[in-house]
Amino acid sequence: MKRMVRVAVDAMGGDNAPGQIVKGTVEAINEREDIQVILVGKEEAINAELSNYTYDKERLSIVNANEVITNEEAPVMAIRRKKESSIVVALNLVKNGEADAFVSAGSTGAVLVGGQLIIGRIKGVERPPLAPLIPTIKGVSLLVDCGANVDARASHLVQFAKMGSVYMEHVVGIKNPRVAIVNIGAEEEKGNMLVKETFPLLKNCNDINFIGSIEAREIPHGGADVIVCEAFVGNVILKLYEGLGSALVGKIKSGLMSTTRSKIGALLSKPALKETLKSFDASEYGGAPLLGLNGLVVKTHGSSKSIEIKNSIIQCLTFVEQEINEKISIYIQEKE
């Protein structure tokens, strides 16, 4: 019998809370029988949304939290002052072993700070990175870091590469994943000071499959499985990826509806086109785990709809079942 994975979900976080958060939670519960979800937030508001759905009530519970941390608040002060916020209460559930994972579409800063202050880092991990899966023509790649460490050091990027390799091998199932560092050219001597300092360190790591530099244009083509960079570069790549993707979808739809002939063609190609576009929709791959913590924290987009919430919850299953944190802990402490 499979282990039941317990996921605490921030019901009040994000632009579409609590409606889309609750909907995504119910969809996850109805799709998988090996998940228990704890919705954390204002109980009355959560119950009002739940009244619209049918679900297994034995696998969904509510923990009341009357405060909400907003994006406008300073993360450290908010975490320390708002002890009854949905983020803090949910993180404490993970810390105390009452939940295996935490999913939130709320304040990124608060989730990052709270994850480190409340749950804590794995021994030996210098900086936990945010690591989302991004679609490529070959499947997916892991972008690490995309938002947690803007001013990273070379030693941080080396750990990002190692943790990313563990994740891709055991969660995604890619053996000996190819690791590359984001650069402005393929030559080893190119790049800024951080890249130039990090490159030889990665090159000398015998425990990862480092293939050298990768230019941004090669990322969508699946040029590497683990894409290493500091958070400023990673966030720019991620946001451009998402913006370009939505723009292209809009242009394709507009073009297909422009003439009678194109409309007929669109009707004939709709099933294949829909499947292709779906494979390049980032929301299909869930949120970004904060790697290197003593518990699983997954951050989803603030604008997340129910599908991304559902996939982020389901994403926690493999992470927990494969004991990724335990593997990272052993890997980091053995290799450091």
N, C-alpha and C positions, 0 to 999 in steps of 0.2 A: 504493500500500500504506500502510495506517494505521501511525502510529508506535506502538511498543510502550511503554506507560507503566509505569514501575517503582514499585511502592508498597511501602515498608517498613512492616510491621505489628508492633506491640508485642504479642507473643504472651502476655506474662505480666501485662498490665494488665487491671483490671476484676474484678468479682465472679465472673465465669464463665470465667476464664482457667485453663488454656489451651484447654479443650474447645470452648466456643462461638466463641472467636476462630479456632481452626483450622478449625472447621466452616464459618464464614462465609467464610473465605479460600478454601477449596476450592469453595464455591458460587460465589464470584466468578470464580474461574479457569474453572470449568466453564460459566459463563454467557457470559463474554466471552473472545474470542481475542486481544484487544489489551492484555492485562494480564500483567505479571510481578509476582509477589509475593515479597518477602523476609520470612520470618517471623523475628523477632528475639527470642531468649529462651533458655531452658534446652533445649538440643538434644535431650536424652534424652526429656524430657516432650513436646516437640513431635512427635518421631518416633513416640512411643507413640500420640498422637492421630491422626496422619496414616495410621497403619496401618489405620485403619477406613474409609478412603476410596479411591476411584479418581479420579485426576486426571492432568493433563499434568505430569509430573515435570520437564520442561525449562523450565517457566514458574513453578516454585515452588522456592525455595531457602531454606536456613536459615543464619542467622548466630548463633553461640552468644553468649549473654550470661548470666553466672551470677548477677548481682545483680538484685534487684527493689526498686523504690521504692514504698513503701506510702503510703496516704493520711494516715497518722499522722505522717509525717516532714516536717520543715520543708523546703519545696521548694528554696530556694536552697542550703542545706547539702547536701541529698541530691544535687542535680545536680553540685555541686562534688566531693563525696566518692565517690559511686558511679559511677565512670567506666565500670565494666563492667555497668551496669544496662541493661535492655532499652530504656528511654527514651533514655538518653544515646547508646548505641551506634547506635540507629536514627536519631536526629537527626543524628549525625555522618555517616551514610550519605547523608542529604539534603545536608548541608553540603558534602561532598566530591564531590557529583555522581554518586554510585553509586545513588541513588534519586531519583525525581522528587517523591515525596510520603511523608508519614508519617501513619499512623492509629493512635490509641491510645484505649483505654477506661480507662486507668490514671489516676493522680493528676492532677487538673486543674491544681493548682498547679505540679507538676513539669513538665507539658507546656507550660504558659504560660511559666514561667521558662526552661526549656530551649530553647524555640523562640526566645526573644529573645537568650539568652546564646550559644547555639551557632550557630543559623542566622542570627540578626540581623535587624534591621528594614530595610525598604526606605528609602532615603535620603528624608528629608522626612516620613516617617510618625512621628508623636509617640507613639501608643499603639496597638498592634494589638488589635482587638476580636474576640471570639468571635461568630460570626454564623450561627445555625441557621436553616434554613427551617422555617416553621411552617404547618400546613394551615389554609386558610380555605375558605369556601363558593365562592370564585372561583378557587381554586387554591392558591397558596402566597404567603407574605410572608417577608421577611428581617428577623429580629429582631436588631438590632445596637446595643448590646453585651448579651450575656446572662450574662457571668461573668468577664470579664478585668479590667475597670477600674471598681471600685466608686466611687472618688473621682475621677471624670473632670472635665475642664474644658470650657468651651464650645468651645474650638478643637479638642478631641478629638472632640466630637460632630459638628462640621462635617466633619471628616475621615471619621468613621464613615458619614455620609450620602453622601459622595462615593465611598468605597470600596464601600459597599453598592449604589450605583447602577451602578457598573461590573460588579459581580457579577451583579445581577439582569438587566442587559441582555445580557451575554455568556454567562452560564451558563444562566440560566432562559429567556432569549429575550424579555424584556419590554422593548420600546422605550420610551424616555423614562419610566422607572419613577417612580411617585408616591412622594414622600418626605414623611413626617410625623413629628413629635416627640410622644412620649407626654406627655399632660398631663391635668389634672383637669377640663378644660373646653375648649370650642372657641375661647373668646375669647383674643385675643392677650395681654391683660394678666394672664391667670391663670397659675398655676404657682409653683414654688419659684424661688429665685434662679438656679439653673443653667438652668432652662427659660427664664426671662425674659431671661437674658443670651444664650442660644443662639438663641432664636427670630428676632430681627432679623438675626443673622448668616446663618442659613439662608435667610431671606427675601431677602437681598441677594445670594445665590449664583445667578448667572445660568446656571451650568453644571449645575444640578440642577433637577428638577421638584418644588419644595417646595410642598405644598398646605396647610401649617399644622399645627395640633394634631390629635391623635387621642386619643380616650378609649379606655380598655381594652376596653370593651364593643363597640367598632366593629372591633377587630382581627380577631376570627373571621369577621366579615362581609366581610373583604377591603377595608377602608377605605383602605388604602395598601399599596404594594408593598415599601417600605423603612420599617421602624419603628425610629426612632432614640431611644435612651435610654442612661443610664449603667447599669452592670452590676447594681447593687442592684435597680433597678426591673425591668430585663430578666430577671434571674433569677427574681424573684417572678412575673412574667408567665408565664415558661416553665414553672415548677413548677406553678403553678395550672392552666395549660393542660393539662399532662400528667395531673395529679391529677383534674381535672374530667372529662377525656376517659375515663379508666379507670373512674371512678365511674359515668358515664352508660352506658358499655358494660355494666357489671355490672347496673345497674338495668334496662336494656332486656332483657338476657338473662333476668333474674329474672322480669320481667313477662310475657315471651313463654312462659315455662314454667309460669305460675301456674294456668292452666285448660286443659281439653281444647280449647276453642274457640281459645284463644290459641296453643296448640301447633300446631293445624292451620293457623292464620294464619301462624305462624312458618315452617312448612314451605313454604308457598306463597311467602312473601316473602324467604326465605333468600338466594337469589342476589343480589337487589337490595340487601338489607340488608348483606350481607357486603361488597359492593363499596363501598357508602356509608361503612361504618365503616372500611374499609381506607384510604379517601382521607383520613380524619382521624387516621390512626395516624402519629405523628411518626417512628417507626422506618423508615417507608417512604422517608423523604427523606434518610437518612444522618446524618452527624454535623455538627458546627459547625466550619467552617474558621476558623483564626486569620488574619484578613486583615492584609496589610501586612508580611509577612515575606519574606525572600529565597528562601523555599521554601515548599511547601504543607504545612501541619500541620492535621490534622483530629482534633478531639476528639469522641469518642462517649460516651454515658452509661456510667457505671461498671457499670450493670446490663444492659448491652447483650447481647442474644442474637445468634445467627448472622445473622439477617436484617438487623440494623442494621450489623453488621460488613461484610456483603456489600455493602450499599448505600453504606456509607461508602467502601469501596474503589472501587466503580464510579463514585461521585461524583467521584473524583479525575481521571477521564478527561477530562471536559469542562473542568474547571478548568485542567488542564495543556495540553490541545489548544487552548483559547482564549487561552492565554498571559495569564491573569488578572493574575499578578504584574507582568508587563511592562506591561500596560495601566494598572494602578494606579500603577506607578512613573512612567510618562509623565504620567498625569493629575495626580497629586499635585505633581510638580515643575513642570509647566506652569502650574498654577493657584495654587500657593502664592505 
